[in-house]
Amino acid sequence: MNILEYNRNAWNLQSEEGCRWSTPYPDAVIERAKAGKWEVILTPNKVVPQSWFPAFPDLSGIKILALASGGGQQVPVFAAAGAEVTSFDASDIQIAKDLETCGKHGLKIRAMQGDMADLSGLEDGEFDLIFNPVSNVFAEKLQPVWKESYRVLKPGGALLCGFMNPSFYLFDHEALEETGELLVRYRLPYSDLAQLDKIDLEDHLEAQVSVEYSHSWEEQLGGQCHAGFAIAGFYEDDWDDESTRLQGWMPIFAATKAVKLS
């Protein structure tokens, strides 16, 4: 089974259905960004600090790789703020939404489809900033992602990345939604392919729901350090109150600013 291709198709379907992460920002948001008034998110709610960007609010001349960040949201905001943006995503429909939204506002971007663990089509030291919202749950291994991200950044460049708390995958979410019971069901690291029983996995794949993996904090944060990054910023975040019964038990998301020192 080709997981990259399967997840691409799953995200195309999800994008066509119009989930939160595939609904382009309203015109007014993009026009405000042109006027220097903008904000973006790596996780569901908290705004990324202005200090995490090499320049704010004018990104003129800043080269940004929007990694697995398609959907007509952050990419057109960055382009409207003056950045030279490359949208790199596995989903062609998510990329198409970036292109359509940018075109509507007279903005030009470069669009590329591919695997976040393989950025071989990009040059060494090409970018000032990589913006990677929560997406590594769709990658089986993270070290190739961190290694490639490090390679394509300029010295002093930064990787801004969102994460899912690995503890999220411990629980039986179906039981949690149906009964409110917080039941630990799975061991970590979690994988849909390895830990769902045969019937649940068949239902999962038949529904064309994306395959996900948990990653330990060591693999996520330690992996960035091992690749050569220095973590210069960190915060935690939650979903909206109505989104999950896990709300309030623990922070479900986190984000880092990781800097390439040399």
N, C-alpha and C positions, 0 to 999 in steps of 0.2 A: 504493500500500500504506500503510495507516494503522499506523505503527510503534507508536504508543502502545497501540492496541487489540490489535495482535499480541502485544506484550510483556505486556500484561495477561493475555491468554489463556495465554501461555506460563508466566507466573508462577502463574496459577491451577492449571495442570496440575502444575507443580513442587511447589506447596504441597499439592495433593491426594496426591502421591506421598510427601510427608513428608521433604523435604531438611533439612539442618542448620538452615537459616534459617527454616524453617516448622514447627518442632516446638516447641510451647509448653513453657515451663519447668515443671518439676514443682511440685506444690502447695507443697512444703516451701520452695522458693526464694521464692515469693510471700509465704508466711507469715513467713519471716525478714525480708523487706523491711518488713513491717508493724511488726516489732520494731526496725527501724533498722539491720539488718545486710544490706546489699545491695551489689552491684557490677554494672556493665554493660560491654559491649564495643562498640566501633565497628569493630574489625577482628577477625580470628579468635581471637586469643589474649590480647593484652595488655589488662589492665583499665584503663578510663579513670581517670586520676588524680582523687582526691576533690576536689582544688583546682580542677578544671575546672567544678565545679558551684557555683551561687550560694549554696547551703546544703547541708550534708551532716551527718548523714544525713537530717534532717527536711526534706522538700521542701514542707511545708505552705504554701499560698499561691503557690507557684511555678507559673507557666503554661508548659507544655512542649508544643512542636509536635514530635511524632515523625514525621519526614518520611521516607517510604519505609522504614518501620521496623516493618511489621506482622509478624504471625506468632505472637503470644502470648508474646513474650519481654520486650523492654525496656519496652514500654508498661505491662503489668501491674505490673512492678517499680516504675516511677515512680509509678503510681497508688497502689500499696501504701505507698510512702514519703511519700504525702500530696500529691503534685503534682496540678494540674488539667491533664489530658493530652488533647490532640487527636491522634488517630491519622489520618494522611493518607497514603494509599497508592493506587497504581494498581490493585492486586489486591483484588477484593472478598473473596476467600477469605482472604487474609492479614488483612484488616480483621476479618472474621468470627471469626478465631481470637483476635484481641485482645479483641473483645467477649465471646466465650464464656469466655475465661480470666478476664477481669475480673469478669464476672457470677458465675462460680463462686465468687469470693472476696468478693463483695459490694462490688465497686469500680465506680465510674461513670466513663466516659470519653465524649468526643465522637468520633465516627468520620466521616470524610469520604473519598470516593473521588475521585481526580483525578490530574492531571499535576503533578509537582513543579515544573515551570517556570511553572505558572499557579496562583497562590494567591489569585486574585481573590475567592474566597469568604471570605477572612480579612481582618480589620481591620488598618490600619496600627498598628504599635507594640503588638500584642496579646500578644506572648510575651516571657518572660524568657530562654527557651532553646529552640534548635532542635537536635534530636538526629537526625543523618542518617548511619547506617551506610553502608558501601560500596554505593552504588547509582547513582552518576552515570555508570557504564559503560553504563547503559541510556538515557542522554539524549544526543542528538546534539550539542546546544549547552549550555554550562554558564552563560554569562553571564545568561540569564533566571532560572536557578535562584538564582544569587547575588544578583541584583537583587531578586527577590521575597523571598528570605530576609531581606535587609537591611530591606526595607520592613516586614515583619510583626514584626520584633523591636523591643523597647523600647530606648531609648538605654542603653548599658551592657550590653545583652543579648549572648548569645554563641551562635554557630553551632558545634556540635561535629560534625565531618564525617570520615568515613572515605574513603580513596582506594585505587584500584588503581595500582600502579606502571606507567606507560605502557610500560616496557620489557618487561613481561609479554607484550605482543602482538607482539613481534618474531618469536617463535619458532614453529616447526612443532610444536605440542604432540602431535599424533598420532604423529609420528616419535619424539618424545622419550619417550613412554610405551611405544612398541613396541620401540625399539632402544636407547634411552638416549642417542642422538645429539642434541646441542644445535645445531640448525640454524636460522640466521636466515633467515626466509622472507618476512616482510612488512615493508613500510615504515610509518613512523609519520607522521601519525596513522592508526590502524587503524580499519576499519569492516568488519563482516561483510558488509554489502551491497556494498561497493565492492571488497573484496579477495579474497573467496572466489571460486574459479572457479565456472562455471555449475553443474557437477555437485555440487560441495561445498555450494554455496548452496542448491540444490534439496533436497539431503539434510537440510541444516540446518533449512530451513523446514518440510519434511515432518515432521521429528521434533519440531516445535514447541519448539525451543530458542530462548531469548530472543536477540534481536539486541543486540550489544554494540558499543561504540565506545571507543577509547582517547582519552585527553585528556592533552595535554602538562602538565608541571608549571607552565608559564606560564599555561595556561588554568585549571588547578586552583587553584594558590596565588596566582599573579598576578591571576587573575580575581576572587578574593575581595578582594584589596587594591583592585583597580580599582572594585569595587562599594562600597567605603568601609570595609571591615573592616580591623582591625589584627590580625595573627596573633600570638597571645600564648602559644601552646603547640604543640608538634610532637613526634611520635614515629613510629618505624617498627615494622613487625611482619611476621611470616611466617605461612604456613600450618603445620599440623601436619606432622611428618616424613613421614607416609605419604601426604600429600595430593597432592604433585606432585614430579616429579624436578627442578624448578627450586629446590627447597628447598636453601638453603645457597649458592646462586649470588649472590643479592642479596635485599634486603628486598622482599617482594612487595606489601606494604601500607604505608600511612601514615595518620596522623590529625592533624587540626589543631583548635585552639580559636581561633576568629576572633571578635573583639569589635567590636560596633557602637559607635563612639566618640561619635556624636551623633545 
